[in-house]
Amino acid sequence: MSVKPSHILGMNARYQYTKLNSIKAKNYGFSKLKTKELLIENNIATAQVFHVFETLQDIDNINWEIIPVPFVLKPASGSAGKGIWVVTKKLTNKAQWKLSTGATISEDDLNLHVNNILDGEFSTWGSAHKAILEEKIPAHPDLSKYSYKGTPDIRVVVFNSVPVMAMARIPTKESEGKANLDQGAIGLGIDIATGLTTYAVKGKKERITHFPGTKKKVSGIKIPHWNRVLETAVKAASVAGYKFMGADIFIHPEKGPMIVELNGFPGLSIQICNRAGLKRRIERVEGLEITSPKHGVKVAQALFTHNFSDQIKIDAGVQVISTQPTIIVYDENNKEHESETLVNTGRYRSAISEKFAHDLGLFDIDDLLWRQQEIIEGKVPVIEVKIKIKDKKITTAMIVVKKLNKLKHKIELGRKDLQGFLVGDDEIE
């Protein structure tokens, strides 16, 4: 799958979007501590903070032996995984702990590491350096089986309150159990609509189809709590005042999605493991009026569905539909209605009669996905419609048009909703 160069977002072009972020938002990006305070104020789940070190005197006030294990010790203003210690175990009857790397450390080592953080050894910006001691969020079992020791995370890039691209970052032995691509972790592209993984890259360059040393495919992994992951990212962007940002999210086995941090300058390698361009996706949602996190997710899932037609299971040869198939359309109460349709491969997105949409209870002017420019009717509403073609159920975005009100067929099927079918004169049963 090739991506047009004009669709790719580069380092220089990224600035035109990062500059849209408010000063308030940028301050959150520079401080993990301020981000945590904001998230807690807005009831957005994040890791519990056990202690904050601001001065060397704070080291004297900590009793390491009573800190719940596992825990994480990290700089408040670091990046790229620098200076993060993940403590996984305390040795019995000893003032010693095990790191995720396997190394054994003492109380003196912990104090020295705090000291180094306060000296600014791992900080990327600012002069007031702080260290954060917080709970380690356990990995969700659906993802931990692919990971080496550490906790996989999900990076969601949000623009204009719409999640435009996402990837899972899987720790490896090379990355020492950290979900960091710079250090050799694996990045898995994720289909926004389904939460299924698609393509993968190891580090930032090596494309892979299987997890190294295994027969496990990188594609088709279902990300748990997917819609909640996307909604959490959008909500966090909204409360922090970000127009463009990346949200890093852990998925707790019981609590679900939890924000790790917000990044106003998200890395661009996410495009490699999705084999798609951020610039093109950003342009498609620029200027849309998004009313809520749920609305933003619905728009994203309508716009950025990955093509899985090559994975469709066909039981009886090729699935063929006629040029005028009868399909099932679901109303607002999920009740089935038969509808005559016309296949129109000249249009990309399917269209539905305005009257038919009203009759089904699907046309609510306050709950539109967006408005789209049409040559004949001008700006028309776009709504979410659930249909069934043969045995395949599809939730899709259709434009609402008046010209179909007087015709026998109330829906015209566009190319987007015909993926996985062949169109012929007769249907094969």
JOFENQUI-V401388 format. One record per residue. SS is DSSP state (H for helix, E for strand, L for the rest). PHI is phi as a letter, one per 40 degrees, with the letter a starting at -180 (none if undefined). BURIAL is I if it has 16 or more other ideal C-beta (glycine too) atoms within 10 Angstrom, else O. Layout:
ss=SS phi=PHI burial=BURIAL
ss=SS phi=PHI burial=BURIAL
This chain:
ss=L phi=none burial=O
ss=L phi=b burial=O
ss=L phi=b burial=O
ss=L phi=c burial=O
ss=H phi=d burial=O
ss=H phi=c burial=O
ss=H phi=c burial=O
ss=L phi=c burial=I
ss=L phi=c burial=I
ss=L phi=c burial=O
ss=H phi=c burial=O
ss=H phi=c burial=O
ss=H phi=c burial=O
ss=H phi=d burial=I
ss=H phi=d burial=O
ss=H phi=c burial=O
ss=H phi=b burial=I
ss=H phi=c burial=I
ss=L phi=c burial=O
ss=L phi=c burial=O
ss=L phi=c burial=I
ss=L phi=c burial=O
ss=H phi=d burial=O
ss=H phi=d burial=O
ss=H phi=c burial=I
ss=H phi=c burial=I
ss=H phi=c burial=O
ss=H phi=c burial=I
ss=H phi=c burial=I
ss=H phi=c burial=I
ss=L phi=b burial=I
ss=H phi=c burial=I
ss=H phi=c burial=I
ss=H phi=c burial=I
ss=H phi=c burial=I
ss=H phi=c burial=I
ss=H phi=c burial=O
ss=H phi=c burial=I
ss=H phi=c burial=I
ss=H phi=c burial=O
ss=H phi=d burial=O
ss=L phi=b burial=O
ss=L phi=f burial=O
ss=L phi=b burial=I
ss=L phi=c burial=I
ss=E phi=a burial=I
ss=L phi=c burial=I
ss=L phi=c burial=O
ss=E phi=c burial=O
ss=E phi=c burial=I
ss=E phi=a burial=I
ss=E phi=b burial=O
ss=E phi=c burial=I
ss=L phi=b burial=O
ss=L phi=b burial=O
ss=H phi=c burial=O
ss=H phi=c burial=O
ss=H phi=c burial=I
ss=H phi=c burial=I
ss=H phi=c burial=O
ss=H phi=c burial=O
ss=L phi=b burial=I
ss=L phi=b burial=O
ss=H phi=c burial=I
ss=H phi=c burial=O
ss=H phi=b burial=O
ss=L phi=c burial=I
ss=L phi=c burial=O
ss=L phi=b burial=O
ss=L phi=c burial=I
ss=E phi=a burial=I
ss=E phi=b burial=I
ss=E phi=b burial=I
ss=E phi=a burial=I
ss=E phi=c burial=I
ss=L phi=c burial=I
ss=L phi=b burial=I
ss=E phi=c burial=I
ss=L phi=a burial=I
ss=L phi=f burial=O
ss=L phi=g burial=I
ss=L phi=c burial=I
ss=L phi=g burial=I
ss=L phi=c burial=I
ss=E phi=b burial=I
ss=E phi=b burial=I
ss=E phi=c burial=I
ss=E phi=b burial=I
ss=E phi=a burial=O
ss=E phi=b burial=I
ss=L phi=c burial=O
ss=L phi=c burial=O
ss=L phi=f burial=O
ss=L phi=b burial=O
ss=L phi=c burial=O
ss=E phi=b burial=O
ss=E phi=b burial=I
ss=E phi=b burial=I
ss=E phi=c burial=I
ss=L phi=c burial=I
ss=L phi=c burial=O
ss=L phi=h burial=O
ss=L phi=c burial=O
ss=E phi=b burial=O
ss=E phi=b burial=I
ss=E phi=b burial=O
ss=H phi=c burial=O
ss=H phi=c burial=O
ss=H phi=c burial=O
ss=H phi=c burial=I
ss=H phi=c burial=I
ss=H phi=c burial=O
ss=H phi=c burial=I
ss=H phi=d burial=I
ss=H phi=d burial=O
ss=H phi=c burial=O
ss=H phi=c burial=I
ss=H phi=c burial=I
ss=L phi=c burial=O
ss=L phi=g burial=I
ss=L phi=c burial=O
ss=L phi=b burial=I
ss=E phi=c burial=I
ss=L phi=c burial=O
ss=L phi=a burial=O
ss=L phi=g burial=O
ss=L phi=b burial=O
ss=L phi=c burial=O
ss=L phi=c burial=I
ss=L phi=b burial=I
ss=E phi=b burial=I
ss=E phi=b burial=I
ss=E phi=b burial=I
ss=E phi=a burial=I
ss=E phi=c burial=I
ss=L phi=c burial=I
ss=L phi=c burial=I
ss=L phi=c burial=O
ss=L phi=c burial=I
ss=L phi=c burial=I
ss=H phi=d burial=O
ss=H phi=c burial=O
ss=H phi=b burial=I
ss=H phi=c burial=I
ss=L phi=c burial=O
ss=L phi=c burial=I
ss=L phi=b burial=I
ss=L phi=c burial=I
ss=L phi=g burial=I
ss=L phi=c burial=I
ss=L phi=c burial=I
ss=L phi=c burial=I
ss=E phi=b burial=I
ss=E phi=b burial=I
ss=E phi=b burial=I
ss=E phi=b burial=I
ss=E phi=c burial=I
ss=E phi=b burial=I
ss=E phi=b burial=I
ss=L phi=f burial=I
ss=L phi=g burial=I
ss=E phi=b burial=I
ss=E phi=c burial=I
ss=E phi=c burial=I
ss=E phi=a burial=I
ss=E phi=a burial=I
ss=E phi=a burial=I
ss=E phi=c burial=I
ss=E phi=b burial=I
ss=E phi=b burial=I
ss=L phi=c burial=I
ss=L phi=b burial=I
ss=L phi=c burial=O
ss=L phi=c burial=O
ss=L phi=c burial=I
ss=L phi=f burial=I
ss=L phi=g burial=I
ss=L phi=b burial=I
ss=L phi=c burial=I
ss=L phi=b burial=I
ss=H phi=c burial=I
ss=H phi=d burial=O
ss=H phi=c burial=I
ss=L phi=h burial=I
ss=L phi=c burial=I
ss=E phi=b burial=I
ss=E phi=b burial=I
ss=E phi=b burial=I
ss=E phi=c burial=I
ss=E phi=b burial=I
ss=L phi=c burial=I
ss=L phi=d burial=I
ss=L phi=c burial=I
ss=L phi=b burial=I
ss=L phi=g burial=I
ss=E phi=c burial=I
ss=E phi=c burial=I
ss=E phi=b burial=I
ss=E phi=b burial=I
ss=E phi=a burial=I
ss=E phi=b burial=I
ss=E phi=b burial=I
ss=L phi=g burial=I
ss=L phi=b burial=O
ss=L phi=b burial=O
ss=E phi=c burial=O
ss=E phi=c burial=O
ss=E phi=b burial=I
ss=L phi=b burial=O
ss=E phi=b burial=O
ss=L phi=c burial=I
ss=L phi=d burial=O
ss=L phi=g burial=O
ss=L phi=b burial=O
ss=L phi=b burial=O
ss=L phi=c burial=O
ss=E phi=c burial=O
ss=L phi=c burial=I
ss=L phi=c burial=I
ss=L phi=g burial=O
ss=L phi=c burial=I
ss=E phi=c burial=O
ss=L phi=c burial=I
ss=L phi=c burial=I
ss=L phi=f burial=I
ss=H phi=d burial=I
ss=H phi=c burial=O
ss=H phi=c burial=I
ss=H phi=d burial=I
ss=H phi=c burial=I
ss=H phi=c burial=I
ss=H phi=c burial=I
ss=H phi=c burial=I
ss=H phi=c burial=I
ss=H phi=c burial=I
ss=H phi=c burial=I
ss=H phi=c burial=I
ss=H phi=c burial=I
ss=H phi=c burial=I
ss=H phi=c burial=I
ss=L phi=g burial=I
ss=L phi=c burial=I
ss=L phi=c burial=I
ss=E phi=b burial=I
ss=E phi=a burial=I
ss=E phi=b burial=I
ss=E phi=b burial=I
ss=E phi=b burial=I
ss=E phi=b burial=I
ss=E phi=c burial=I
ss=E phi=b burial=I
ss=E phi=c burial=I
ss=L phi=d burial=O
ss=L phi=b burial=O
ss=L phi=c burial=O
ss=E phi=g burial=I
ss=E phi=c burial=I
ss=E phi=b burial=I
ss=E phi=c burial=I
ss=E phi=c burial=I
ss=E phi=a burial=I
ss=E phi=b burial=I
ss=E phi=b burial=I
ss=L phi=c burial=I
ss=L phi=b burial=I
ss=L phi=c burial=I
ss=L phi=c burial=I
ss=L phi=b burial=I
ss=L phi=c burial=I
ss=H phi=d burial=I
ss=H phi=c burial=I
ss=H phi=c burial=I
ss=H phi=c burial=I
ss=H phi=c burial=I
ss=L phi=f burial=O
ss=L phi=a burial=I
ss=L phi=c burial=I
ss=H phi=c burial=I
ss=H phi=d burial=I
ss=H phi=c burial=I
ss=H phi=c burial=I
ss=H phi=c burial=I
ss=H phi=c burial=O
ss=H phi=c burial=I
ss=H phi=b burial=I
ss=L phi=c burial=O
ss=L phi=g burial=O
ss=L phi=c burial=I
ss=L phi=c burial=O
ss=L phi=b burial=I
ss=L phi=c burial=O
ss=L phi=a burial=O
ss=H phi=d burial=I
ss=H phi=c burial=O
ss=H phi=c burial=I
ss=H phi=d burial=I
ss=H phi=c burial=I
ss=H phi=c burial=I
ss=H phi=c burial=I
ss=H phi=c burial=I
ss=H phi=c burial=I
ss=H phi=c burial=I
ss=H phi=c burial=I
ss=L phi=b burial=I
ss=L phi=c burial=I
ss=L phi=c burial=I
ss=L phi=c burial=O
ss=L phi=b burial=I
ss=H phi=c burial=O
ss=H phi=c burial=O
ss=H phi=b burial=O
ss=L phi=c burial=O
ss=L phi=c burial=O
ss=L phi=b burial=O
ss=L phi=c burial=O
ss=L phi=b burial=O
ss=L phi=g burial=O
ss=L phi=c burial=O
ss=L phi=c burial=I
ss=E phi=b burial=I
ss=E phi=b burial=I
ss=L phi=c burial=O
ss=L phi=c burial=O
ss=L phi=b burial=O
ss=L phi=c burial=I
ss=E phi=c burial=O
ss=E phi=b burial=I
ss=E phi=b burial=O
ss=E phi=b burial=I
ss=E phi=b burial=I
ss=L phi=c burial=O
ss=L phi=c burial=O
ss=L phi=b burial=O
ss=L phi=g burial=O
ss=L phi=c burial=O
ss=E phi=c burial=O
ss=E phi=b burial=O
ss=E phi=c burial=O
ss=E phi=a burial=I
ss=E phi=c burial=O
ss=E phi=b burial=I
ss=E phi=b burial=I
ss=E phi=c burial=I
ss=L phi=b burial=I
ss=L phi=c burial=O
ss=L phi=c burial=O
ss=L phi=b burial=O
ss=L phi=c burial=O
ss=L phi=c burial=I
ss=L phi=c burial=I
ss=E phi=b burial=I
ss=E phi=b burial=I
ss=E phi=c burial=I
ss=H phi=d burial=I
ss=H phi=c burial=O
ss=H phi=c burial=I
ss=H phi=c burial=I
ss=H phi=c burial=O
ss=H phi=c burial=O
ss=L phi=c burial=I
ss=L phi=g burial=O
ss=L phi=c burial=I
ss=L phi=b burial=I
ss=L phi=b burial=O
ss=H phi=d burial=O
ss=H phi=c burial=O
ss=H phi=b burial=O
ss=L phi=c burial=I
ss=L phi=c burial=I
ss=E phi=a burial=I
ss=E phi=b burial=O
ss=E phi=b burial=O
ss=E phi=c burial=O
ss=E phi=b burial=O
ss=L phi=c burial=O
ss=L phi=c burial=O
ss=L phi=c burial=O
ss=E phi=g burial=O
ss=E phi=c burial=O
ss=E phi=b burial=I
ss=E phi=c burial=I
ss=E phi=b burial=I
ss=E phi=b burial=I
ss=E phi=c burial=I
ss=E phi=b burial=I
ss=E phi=b burial=I
ss=E phi=b burial=I
ss=E phi=b burial=O
ss=E phi=b burial=I
ss=L phi=f burial=I
ss=L phi=b burial=O
ss=E phi=b burial=O
ss=E phi=c burial=O
ss=E phi=b burial=I
ss=E phi=b burial=O
ss=E phi=b burial=I
ss=E phi=b burial=I
ss=E phi=b burial=I
ss=E phi=c burial=I
ss=E phi=b burial=I
ss=E phi=b burial=I
ss=L phi=c burial=O
ss=L phi=c burial=O
ss=L phi=c burial=I
ss=L phi=d burial=O
ss=L phi=c burial=O
ss=L phi=c burial=O
ss=L phi=c burial=O
ss=L phi=c burial=I
ss=L phi=b burial=I
ss=E phi=b burial=I
ss=E phi=b burial=I
ss=E phi=c burial=I
ss=L phi=c burial=I
ss=H phi=d burial=O
ss=H phi=d burial=I
ss=H phi=c burial=I
ss=H phi=b burial=I
ss=L phi=c burial=O
ss=L phi=g burial=I
ss=L phi=b burial=I
ss=E phi=b burial=O
ss=E phi=b burial=O
ss=L phi=a burial=O
ss=L phi=c burial=O
ss=L phi=b burial=O
ss=L phi=c burial=O
ss=L phi=c burial=O
ss=L phi=c burial=O
